[in-house]
Amino acid sequence: MQFEMTVYILRCADDSYHVGSTKQEVEARVWEHNNLPIDSYTAKRRPVVLVFTESYDRILDAIARERQIKGWSRRKKEALIALAYEALPELSRRSHLMPK
């Protein structure tokens, strides 16, 4: 039996993004974000829509990727959502070149 974990990005009703990961079916997790009475980031920003997923065989790889994406700028997350992988390195460089 192969183990799989999914890293996902949700677009919230306030146009913010939420990055998470799950071992369950991602559609079930999105349903939870939209319906469960949990005091969380997404509970105050419903409805949420799934806009991106990546699957991993190893839990540690998924957790590392989730943390990485959470640290990205909005523009870089949007490039990932658009599958514009070639833009990701440039978006990383630009953040270092911005004036302080």
Summary of the structure (lengths in Angstrom):
residues: 100
radius of gyration: 14.6
end to end distance: 50.3
largest distance: 50.4
contacts: 251
relative contact order: 0.19
helix: 47%
strand: 21%
